[in-house]
Amino acid sequence: MISLLQRVRQARVEVDGQVVGAIGAGLLVLVCAERGDTEAEADKLLAKMLKLRIFSDDAGKMNKSVQDLDGQGGVGGLLLVSQFTLAADTTGGNRPSFTQAAAPDEGRRLYDYLVAQARAAHPEVATGRFAADMQVHLVNDGPVTIPLRVAPAAG
């Protein structure tokens, strides 16, 4: 699975002019399931994003995760947004190919699984809407933007 994590002060997703998901400080995570991905890759991705220390401590060092955003046990939000274009292959010309993205049904299944697992593990999880035309609004904090990929296990 491929993701792009953005440390945000706030973020929201709109569909047809209506807010479908919003968070304050935390992580906006764009997520793409690739061909060959399973629940194992989703689990590894979630574990890494929850523990990744990219929030500043009192000394300004990146020492806190979204699970301890304020250093006092206060968590940040997670906004999970499906984004199949993260699998774009631009090596063959000027029009990207998306053949490495999971098929839509499988992509939805893995996205839904990731969201369910995130909600079981973290108290504040919001989402976009799978396969919708979404407008994503964010205030990137830093800016801090980190690509994160968990490749399917070699079979």
ChimeraX commands (.cxc) that place a marker at each C-alpha (Angstrom):
marker #1 position 0.00,0.00,0.00 radius 0.5
marker #1 position 1.13,3.50,-0.77 radius 0.5
marker #1 position 0.35,6.49,1.38 radius 0.5
marker #1 position 1.24,10.14,1.64 radius 0.5
marker #1 position 1.12,11.49,5.19 radius 0.5
marker #1 position 0.71,15.19,5.75 radius 0.5
marker #1 position 1.02,16.71,9.20 radius 0.5
marker #1 position -1.85,19.18,9.37 radius 0.5
marker #1 position -3.25,21.80,11.67 radius 0.5
marker #1 position -6.65,21.02,10.17 radius 0.5
marker #1 position -8.07,19.22,7.16 radius 0.5
marker #1 position -11.43,18.40,5.66 radius 0.5
marker #1 position -12.90,16.60,2.67 radius 0.5
marker #1 position -15.94,17.83,0.77 radius 0.5
marker #1 position -18.14,15.94,-1.68 radius 0.5
marker #1 position -20.78,17.89,-3.59 radius 0.5
marker #1 position -20.21,20.89,-1.31 radius 0.5
marker #1 position -20.81,18.89,1.88 radius 0.5
marker #1 position -18.11,18.12,4.44 radius 0.5
marker #1 position -17.83,14.32,4.74 radius 0.5
marker #1 position -14.77,14.19,7.00 radius 0.5
marker #1 position -12.78,16.71,9.05 radius 0.5
marker #1 position -10.06,16.81,11.70 radius 0.5
marker #1 position -8.14,19.40,13.65 radius 0.5
marker #1 position -4.43,18.81,14.25 radius 0.5
marker #1 position -3.23,15.40,13.10 radius 0.5
marker #1 position -2.52,13.48,9.91 radius 0.5
marker #1 position -4.17,13.68,6.53 radius 0.5
marker #1 position -3.32,10.36,4.89 radius 0.5
marker #1 position -3.84,9.74,1.19 radius 0.5
marker #1 position -4.02,5.97,0.67 radius 0.5
marker #1 position -3.75,3.69,-2.37 radius 0.5
marker #1 position -4.01,-0.08,-2.45 radius 0.5
marker #1 position -1.75,-1.67,-5.04 radius 0.5
marker #1 position -2.15,-4.95,-6.91 radius 0.5
marker #1 position -1.12,-7.77,-4.60 radius 0.5
marker #1 position -1.85,-5.89,-1.38 radius 0.5
marker #1 position -3.63,-7.72,1.44 radius 0.5
marker #1 position -4.79,-6.96,4.95 radius 0.5
marker #1 position -1.21,-7.58,6.10 radius 0.5
marker #1 position 0.05,-4.53,4.20 radius 0.5
marker #1 position -2.83,-2.43,5.53 radius 0.5
marker #1 position -2.01,-3.51,9.10 radius 0.5
marker #1 position 1.68,-2.66,8.69 radius 0.5
marker #1 position 0.84,0.72,7.14 radius 0.5
marker #1 position -1.54,1.61,9.97 radius 0.5
marker #1 position 0.95,0.55,12.65 radius 0.5
marker #1 position 3.66,2.71,11.08 radius 0.5
marker #1 position 1.46,5.79,10.61 radius 0.5
marker #1 position 0.22,5.65,14.21 radius 0.5
marker #1 position 3.76,5.39,15.63 radius 0.5
marker #1 position 5.64,7.66,13.21 radius 0.5
marker #1 position 7.22,10.45,15.28 radius 0.5
marker #1 position 6.65,13.53,13.13 radius 0.5
marker #1 position 5.07,15.93,15.63 radius 0.5
marker #1 position 7.23,18.38,17.56 radius 0.5
marker #1 position 7.97,18.10,21.24 radius 0.5
marker #1 position 8.59,21.12,23.49 radius 0.5
marker #1 position 12.16,21.37,22.15 radius 0.5
marker #1 position 10.95,21.47,18.54 radius 0.5
marker #1 position 12.22,17.97,17.74 radius 0.5
marker #1 position 10.03,15.46,15.90 radius 0.5
marker #1 position 9.51,13.12,18.85 radius 0.5
marker #1 position 5.73,12.66,19.09 radius 0.5
marker #1 position 3.33,10.52,17.13 radius 0.5
marker #1 position -0.29,11.23,16.26 radius 0.5
marker #1 position -1.14,9.04,19.26 radius 0.5
marker #1 position 0.52,11.53,21.65 radius 0.5
marker #1 position 0.21,14.79,19.79 radius 0.5
marker #1 position 0.26,17.07,22.83 radius 0.5
marker #1 position 2.72,15.05,24.89 radius 0.5
marker #1 position 0.04,14.62,27.56 radius 0.5
marker #1 position -1.76,11.67,26.00 radius 0.5
marker #1 position -3.96,13.82,23.76 radius 0.5
marker #1 position -4.31,12.30,20.31 radius 0.5
marker #1 position -4.45,13.96,16.92 radius 0.5
marker #1 position -6.95,13.16,14.23 radius 0.5
marker #1 position -6.54,10.83,11.27 radius 0.5
marker #1 position -8.23,11.75,8.01 radius 0.5
marker #1 position -7.98,8.80,5.60 radius 0.5
marker #1 position -8.64,9.58,1.94 radius 0.5
marker #1 position -8.56,7.04,-0.89 radius 0.5
marker #1 position -6.22,8.15,-3.69 radius 0.5
marker #1 position -5.58,5.60,-6.45 radius 0.5
marker #1 position -3.42,8.09,-8.36 radius 0.5
marker #1 position -0.58,7.47,-5.89 radius 0.5
marker #1 position 0.10,4.35,-7.97 radius 0.5
marker #1 position 0.75,6.44,-11.09 radius 0.5
marker #1 position 3.51,5.24,-13.38 radius 0.5
marker #1 position 4.88,8.17,-15.38 radius 0.5
marker #1 position 7.82,6.40,-17.03 radius 0.5
marker #1 position 6.04,5.62,-20.30 radius 0.5
marker #1 position 5.20,9.10,-21.49 radius 0.5
marker #1 position 3.12,12.07,-20.50 radius 0.5
marker #1 position -0.07,10.27,-19.58 radius 0.5
marker #1 position 0.19,8.34,-16.30 radius 0.5
marker #1 position -0.69,4.68,-16.14 radius 0.5
marker #1 position -2.51,3.35,-13.09 radius 0.5
marker #1 position -2.10,-0.37,-13.75 radius 0.5
marker #1 position -0.31,-0.90,-10.42 radius 0.5
marker #1 position -3.36,0.30,-8.47 radius 0.5
marker #1 position -5.61,-2.42,-7.12 radius 0.5
marker #1 position -8.81,-3.07,-9.04 radius 0.5
marker #1 position -11.62,-0.80,-7.78 radius 0.5
marker #1 position -13.47,-3.51,-5.81 radius 0.5
marker #1 position -10.27,-4.71,-4.15 radius 0.5
marker #1 position -9.14,-1.13,-3.52 radius 0.5
marker #1 position -12.45,-0.36,-1.79 radius 0.5
marker #1 position -12.26,-3.55,0.28 radius 0.5
marker #1 position -8.75,-2.77,1.50 radius 0.5
marker #1 position -9.56,0.91,2.13 radius 0.5
marker #1 position -12.64,-0.09,4.16 radius 0.5
marker #1 position -10.51,-2.60,6.08 radius 0.5
marker #1 position -7.87,0.06,6.83 radius 0.5
marker #1 position -10.55,2.49,8.04 radius 0.5
marker #1 position -12.12,-0.17,10.30 radius 0.5
marker #1 position -8.73,-1.10,11.76 radius 0.5
marker #1 position -7.85,2.58,12.27 radius 0.5
marker #1 position -11.15,3.19,14.10 radius 0.5
marker #1 position -10.46,0.20,16.35 radius 0.5
marker #1 position -6.96,1.46,17.17 radius 0.5
marker #1 position -7.36,5.26,17.30 radius 0.5
marker #1 position -10.15,7.38,18.80 radius 0.5
marker #1 position -10.38,10.08,16.13 radius 0.5
marker #1 position -10.69,8.84,12.54 radius 0.5
marker #1 position -12.47,10.63,9.70 radius 0.5
marker #1 position -12.60,9.68,6.02 radius 0.5
marker #1 position -13.25,10.85,2.54 radius 0.5
marker #1 position -15.60,8.91,0.28 radius 0.5
marker #1 position -14.16,6.12,-1.85 radius 0.5
marker #1 position -14.25,6.83,-5.62 radius 0.5
marker #1 position -15.97,10.20,-5.15 radius 0.5
marker #1 position -14.90,13.49,-6.67 radius 0.5
marker #1 position -13.49,15.02,-3.48 radius 0.5
marker #1 position -12.13,18.42,-2.63 radius 0.5
marker #1 position -9.48,18.13,0.06 radius 0.5
marker #1 position -8.69,21.22,2.12 radius 0.5
marker #1 position -5.73,21.28,4.47 radius 0.5
marker #1 position -3.36,23.47,6.38 radius 0.5
marker #1 position -0.08,21.56,6.16 radius 0.5
marker #1 position 1.91,22.05,9.35 radius 0.5
marker #1 position 5.61,22.60,8.73 radius 0.5
marker #1 position 5.11,21.64,5.95 radius 0.5
marker #1 position 5.70,18.00,6.78 radius 0.5
marker #1 position 4.79,15.55,4.02 radius 0.5
marker #1 position 6.09,11.98,4.10 radius 0.5
marker #1 position 5.59,9.18,1.56 radius 0.5
marker #1 position 5.13,5.76,3.13 radius 0.5
marker #1 position 4.87,2.48,1.24 radius 0.5
marker #1 position 4.44,-1.07,2.47 radius 0.5
marker #1 position 5.15,-3.39,-0.44 radius 0.5
marker #1 position 3.30,-6.68,-0.81 radius 0.5
marker #1 position 5.28,-9.63,0.49 radius 0.5
marker #1 position 7.10,-11.56,-2.21 radius 0.5
marker #1 position 5.07,-14.61,-3.06 radius 0.5
marker link #1:1,2 radius 0.2
marker link #1:2,3 radius 0.2
marker link #1:3,4 radius 0.2
marker link #1:4,5 radius 0.2
marker link #1:5,6 radius 0.2
marker link #1:6,7 radius 0.2
marker link #1:7,8 radius 0.2
marker link #1:8,9 radius 0.2
marker link #1:9,10 radius 0.2
marker link #1:10,11 radius 0.2
marker link #1:11,12 radius 0.2
marker link #1:12,13 radius 0.2
marker link #1:13,14 radius 0.2
marker link #1:14,15 radius 0.2
marker link #1:15,16 radius 0.2
marker link #1:16,17 radius 0.2
marker link #1:17,18 radius 0.2
marker link #1:18,19 radius 0.2
marker link #1:19,20 radius 0.2
marker link #1:20,21 radius 0.2
marker link #1:21,22 radius 0.2
marker link #1:22,23 radius 0.2
marker link #1:23,24 radius 0.2
marker link #1:24,25 radius 0.2
marker link #1:25,26 radius 0.2
marker link #1:26,27 radius 0.2
marker link #1:27,28 radius 0.2
marker link #1:28,29 radius 0.2
marker link #1:29,30 radius 0.2
marker link #1:30,31 radius 0.2
marker link #1:31,32 radius 0.2
marker link #1:32,33 radius 0.2
marker link #1:33,34 radius 0.2
marker link #1:34,35 radius 0.2
marker link #1:35,36 radius 0.2
marker link #1:36,37 radius 0.2
marker link #1:37,38 radius 0.2
marker link #1:38,39 radius 0.2
marker link #1:39,40 radius 0.2
marker link #1:40,41 radius 0.2
marker link #1:41,42 radius 0.2
marker link #1:42,43 radius 0.2
marker link #1:43,44 radius 0.2
marker link #1:44,45 radius 0.2
marker link #1:45,46 radius 0.2
marker link #1:46,47 radius 0.2
marker link #1:47,48 radius 0.2
marker link #1:48,49 radius 0.2
marker link #1:49,50 radius 0.2
marker link #1:50,51 radius 0.2
marker link #1:51,52 radius 0.2
marker link #1:52,53 radius 0.2
marker link #1:53,54 radius 0.2
marker link #1:54,55 radius 0.2
marker link #1:55,56 radius 0.2
marker link #1:56,57 radius 0.2
marker link #1:57,58 radius 0.2
marker link #1:58,59 radius 0.2
marker link #1:59,60 radius 0.2
marker link #1:60,61 radius 0.2
marker link #1:61,62 radius 0.2
marker link #1:62,63 radius 0.2
marker link #1:63,64 radius 0.2
marker link #1:64,65 radius 0.2
marker link #1:65,66 radius 0.2
marker link #1:66,67 radius 0.2
marker link #1:67,68 radius 0.2
marker link #1:68,69 radius 0.2
marker link #1:69,70 radius 0.2
marker link #1:70,71 radius 0.2
marker link #1:71,72 radius 0.2
marker link #1:72,73 radius 0.2
marker link #1:73,74 radius 0.2
marker link #1:74,75 radius 0.2
marker link #1:75,76 radius 0.2
marker link #1:76,77 radius 0.2
marker link #1:77,78 radius 0.2
marker link #1:78,79 radius 0.2
marker link #1:79,80 radius 0.2
marker link #1:80,81 radius 0.2
marker link #1:81,82 radius 0.2
marker link #1:82,83 radius 0.2
marker link #1:83,84 radius 0.2
marker link #1:84,85 radius 0.2
marker link #1:85,86 radius 0.2
marker link #1:86,87 radius 0.2
marker link #1:87,88 radius 0.2
marker link #1:88,89 radius 0.2
marker link #1:89,90 radius 0.2
marker link #1:90,91 radius 0.2
marker link #1:91,92 radius 0.2
marker link #1:92,93 radius 0.2
marker link #1:93,94 radius 0.2
marker link #1:94,95 radius 0.2
marker link #1:95,96 radius 0.2
marker link #1:96,97 radius 0.2
marker link #1:97,98 radius 0.2
marker link #1:98,99 radius 0.2
marker link #1:99,100 radius 0.2
marker link #1:100,101 radius 0.2
marker link #1:101,102 radius 0.2
marker link #1:102,103 radius 0.2
marker link #1:103,104 radius 0.2
marker link #1:104,105 radius 0.2
marker link #1:105,106 radius 0.2
marker link #1:106,107 radius 0.2
marker link #1:107,108 radius 0.2
marker link #1:108,109 radius 0.2
marker link #1:109,110 radius 0.2
marker link #1:110,111 radius 0.2
marker link #1:111,112 radius 0.2
marker link #1:112,113 radius 0.2
marker link #1:113,114 radius 0.2
marker link #1:114,115 radius 0.2
marker link #1:115,116 radius 0.2
marker link #1:116,117 radius 0.2
marker link #1:117,118 radius 0.2
marker link #1:118,119 radius 0.2
marker link #1:119,120 radius 0.2
marker link #1:120,121 radius 0.2
marker link #1:121,122 radius 0.2
marker link #1:122,123 radius 0.2
marker link #1:123,124 radius 0.2
marker link #1:124,125 radius 0.2
marker link #1:125,126 radius 0.2
marker link #1:126,127 radius 0.2
marker link #1:127,128 radius 0.2
marker link #1:128,129 radius 0.2
marker link #1:129,130 radius 0.2
marker link #1:130,131 radius 0.2
marker link #1:131,132 radius 0.2
marker link #1:132,133 radius 0.2
marker link #1:133,134 radius 0.2
marker link #1:134,135 radius 0.2
marker link #1:135,136 radius 0.2
marker link #1:136,137 radius 0.2
marker link #1:137,138 radius 0.2
marker link #1:138,139 radius 0.2
marker link #1:139,140 radius 0.2
marker link #1:140,141 radius 0.2
marker link #1:141,142 radius 0.2
marker link #1:142,143 radius 0.2
marker link #1:143,144 radius 0.2
marker link #1:144,145 radius 0.2
marker link #1:145,146 radius 0.2
marker link #1:146,147 radius 0.2
marker link #1:147,148 radius 0.2
marker link #1:148,149 radius 0.2
marker link #1:149,150 radius 0.2
marker link #1:150,151 radius 0.2
marker link #1:151,152 radius 0.2
marker link #1:152,153 radius 0.2
marker link #1:153,154 radius 0.2
marker link #1:154,155 radius 0.2
view
